[in-house]
Amino acid sequence: MARIVLKDLVKEFGLFRAVKGINLDIQDGEFLIMVGPSGCGKTTTLNMISGLVPPTSGSITIGDKDVTFMEPGERGLGMMFQDLALFPHMTVFENVAFGLRVKDTPESEIKERVHKAADAMHITPLLSKRPGQCSGGEAQRVALARTLVTNPEVYLMDEPLSSLDAKLRIDMRTELKGLHKRLKGTFVYVTHDQAEAMTMADRIVVINGGRIEQLGEPLEIYRKPATRFVAGFFGMPTMNFLEGEVAAADGGPLFTNAAIRVPLDATTPASLAGRKVVLGVRSEHVETGTGTNSGEVRLIEPLGDASLVFFEFGDATRLVAKVDPDLEFKSNDKLTFEFDPGNCHLFDTESGVRLN
């Protein structure tokens, strides 16, 4: 069993508290991704799981063992980090075999396991080369093979794809997901890239300021963000936000401010009437060419499968809409728009917590 349980995990560096009491249950065989901005505590949390950084307080359990203060080599983990740390003077074969040699594995078993890992990662033709003779994607596969060859139950990865170009990153995301499916191990992966999190994770942990903001499946986090921070962190472009208040009306609840009145879903709690809120709506839920609100186009960004239209309304409030690429907009064009009521998110102005 490779279930990982973090209980009240805290890490302090002097007076700075980097991780503030994280509680997390990572299921056996799960692909869990920790995501958040730089400095949020996600890498520190991963390093505490690995044993590279001791916690200030709290506990870490892997399987049925408390590993809180065990040495990294005693935890049975495979680790892969942003800096691949391949030995430049060794061949690819020797790099992959290094962990096995440290454990005094018999030579015949080393050869068998290295070739098996190399075959799995499609790097068999590279075994006699040195890392400097490999491309970025090839070196990434070498590092994965080195992790794979030790047959760990838990794989820890800290932004392993960040140094690759865009196409290689997409290819390696697919390979990592396929690798997880074949190995059925527990993967804990750290990134600040929301696309990696959305496409690979079984569940995502969103960390901000050393605390967990939300834990859930990718589409749950995208569609029902628990806080304004989560809503703004996920989605490209970022979610549109407007400040105002909720008003009760004969036709149903409304969001209002000095520039706009937005019908809200009928399920909006009646208790929110009169409350100051922040309304969030994603670009794909801003509908142009309809409604009574008017704006003026400032910028168009063609994406191929869609176009982003940045426009202003009211007192120079800026919004962005994702529209069909065949719709032709030019700078300074007038447009009308409305929001999809079923996809309007309301957040508390102070705490940022979701209200609807």
N, C-alpha and C positions, 0 to 999 in steps of 0.2 A: 504493500500500500504506500502511495506517495501523496497522501493528503497533507496539506500544510496549514497549520493554524497559528495565526498571530494574535496574541492576546495582550491588549493594553501596551502596545509596543511604543517606547519612547526613546528618542536619541537626542542628547544635548551635546553641543560643542561649546564648552565654556558656558556663557550666559545665553547662547543662542539655542533654541529648541527647534531642531530641524524636523523631527517627527513627533507628533503630539497625541500619542495614545491610539494607535491604529489597531482595530480589531478586524480580522479578515480570515475567512475560511475558504481555502483553495481546494477544490475537490480533486480526488485522484483522477488523473487522465485529462484534466481540464487545460485548455489554452487560455490563460488569463493574462490580460494586458493591463499594465499600470501606465496611465497617461496623465500628463499635466504639463504646465509650463516649466521652464528651467528654474531650478531652485525650490521646487515644490516639495521635495522629500522622497520622490519615487526611487531614485538611484540609491539613496541612503537606506531605504527600506529593503531593496534588493540585496544590498551589501550586508545587511544584518541577517537576511535569510542565508546568504552564502557563508557567513562567518568571517568575512573580511573586516567587518566593523561590529564591535560588541555593542549591544543595546545598553542604554542607561537604566532602563527598567522594562518590565514586561517579559513575555516568554514566546518561544518559537518551538513548535512541535512539528516534526516530519514523520508521518506514519504514526507509530506508537511511541516514538522517542522524543524526549525533551532535548533539543540540540542547542539551546540558548547560548551556552558557553563552550560548545564543542569546537575543535579546530576545523577549518574548512575541509581538510582531507578526510575527516572522519564522518562527514555528512552524506557522502555518496552522491554528490551533485556533479552535473556537467555545467560548466560556465563558459559563456562566450560574450565578449565585450566589444565596444566600439573600436578600441585599439586591438586589432586581431592578435598582436603579440606573437607572430610567427617568428621562429629563429631563422634569420637570413642566411646563416652559414650551413644550415641543415637542408637536406632534400625534403621534398613534400612527404615522402615515406617516413623519414625520421621525425618530422614535425608531428605527423599523425600518430606515430608510435610512441612519442615521448612519454605520455602519461602511463602507458603500459610498462615501459622500461623502468620508470620510477617505482612501480609496484613489483618489479622483478618477475614479470610474466615470462614464461618460457618462450624462446625464440620462435618455435613452430606456431604457437598460439598467436604471437604478435603478428606474424606474416598473414595468418589466416584472417585475423580480425581487421587488420589494416586494409587488406584487399577487399574484404566484405564492405567496410565503411566507404572505401574509395569507389567501389562499384555503386553503392547506394547514392553517392553524391556526384557520380559521373566524372570522377577525376583520375581514373586509372591511368590514362596516358600521361598524367602529370607527375607520377610518383618519383621519377628520376630527376625532375627539375627542382630548382630552388625557388622560394617565394618571389624573388625579384624578377623571375622569368614568367610569372603568372599575371594575368589581367586582374582587375579588381574583383570581378565576379568569381574568377577561379580561386583567388586567395580566400574569398568568403566561403567557398565550398570546402577548401582545405581546413579552415577553422571549424566549420561544422563537422567535418569528418573527424577531426581531433576530439571534438566533444562527444560525437556519436560512438567512437570506438571503445570508450570505457563503459558503455551500457548503463548509464545512470537511469534512475527512475524519475529524477527531477532535472529539468533543463532551465538554467537561468540565463537570460539574454538581455544585455543592456545596450540599447540602440545599435544593434549589430549591422544595420543597413544604412546608417546615416552617411557613410562616406561614399556610397555608390551613386551613379548617375540615375536619372529618373526611370529609364527603361529597365536597368538592372534591378532597381529596387522592386519594381512590379514583378519581374520574373522571380526574384528571390522570395517575395511574399508568397507566391504560388508554391514554390518549392518547400518553404518552411511549413505551410499548411499541409501539404502532402506528406511531409516528413512526420509531422505530428500524428496524422491519421494512421501512418504505417507503424510508428513506434508505440502509440498509445501511452506515452509518458505524460508527466505533468509539466507543462511549459509555463514559466513566468517570464514575461517579456516587458521590458520598459521602453517607452518611446514618448516623444512629444508630438509625433506625427499622427494626426487623427485618422488619416486614410489607412495607415497600417493597423490602427486599432479597430476601425470599422470592418476591414476586410478579413482580418485573421482571427479575431478573438471569439471565444465562446462567451466570455463575459469581460466587461471592461470595468476597471476601478479608476475613477477620476479623482486625482489628488490635487489639493490646492492648499498651500500654506501649512503643509504637514498633516493635514486631515483629509479623510475621505469625504468628498462631496456627493458622490453617487456611485453605486455598484449595480450593474445590470447588463442585460444583453445589448448588443450594439444598436439595434433599431429602437429598443426601449429608451435608451439614452438619447438618441437623436429625436425621437418623436415626443417623449415625455421628460424633458430635462428637469431635474429636481430643483435646480437653482439657476439664477441668471448667469452665474459663472459658467456652468456646464452648457447652457444654451448658447452662450457666446463663443465657447471654446470649440464646439463641434459645428461643422457646416462651413462650406466655402461657396460664396462669401459668408461672412459672419451674419448672424441673425440681426434683423432690424429691431431697434428698440425705441419706444416712445414713452414719455412720461405723461401721466394724466390721472384720471380717476374713473371709477365705475359709477354709472348712473342708472337708476331704474327708469324704465319708460313703458308705455302701453304696448309697444311692439316687442318688448323684451329688453334685456340688459344692454347697456352701451358702454363703450370706452370713449371718454371725451377729454379733449384739451382745447386750447384756444384755436387750434387750426383744423381739428378733425373730429368726426363722430363715427365710431366703428361699431356696428352691430356685433354682439358677442353670442356665443352658443347658448342655447336655452338652458343648458345644464350648469351655467355659471352660478355659483352659490349666491343666493339672495343676500346673504350676510355681508357681501363685499360692497354693496351699494353705499356710495359716499366715501369709499376708501381710496386713498392715493395709491396708485400701482404703476408698475412699468409693464407695458404691453410689448411682447416679442412676437415677431412673425418672420418666418423664413422667406427667402427671395422667391421660391417656387410657389408660395401661397399669396404673393402679391399679384393680383390679376389686373392686367392693363386692358384698356379699350372698353371698360365697363365701369359702372358706379358713377357717383356724383362728385367724387374728389378729383381735383385737377392738379397737375404738376408740370414741370418743365424739365426736359431732358438735358443733362449736363455731360454725360459720357456713355459710350457704348463699348463693351468688351465682347467681341465674338469668341465663342469657345468651340465652334464647330457644330456640336449637337444642340447647343443653346446659345443665347446671347444674354449678357448682363447689361441691364439698362439702369444707370444711376440717374436719379432725378430728384428735384427739389420741389417742396410744396410749402405753403404757409410761410412762416418766418424763416426761410432758408433751411428747413429741416430736410435732411437727405435720406433717401431710401434707395434700395436696390431691388429690382425685380428680375427674375430669370424667365426669359420669354422664348418663344419659338424663333429659331434663327432666320426664318423666312420673313418675319416681321421687320420692316425697314424703319428704323428710327434714325434721326439725325440730331446733332446738338441743337438745343433751343426749341425742338419740337414740343408742342403741347400734347399732354396725354391725360386720360382719365384712368382712375384706378380704384380698386377696393381690395379688402382682405377677405380671405376665406374664414368665416366665423369659427368653423370647426377646428381650425389650426392656429388660433390666437392664444398665446400663452400669457398668463398674468403672474407677475412676480412682485413680492413685497419690496417697497422702495428702500427699506432699511436693511433687512436681512438678506434680501435676494431670493428667499425661499419661494417656490412655486405655490400659487394660491388656487389654481383651478385644475 
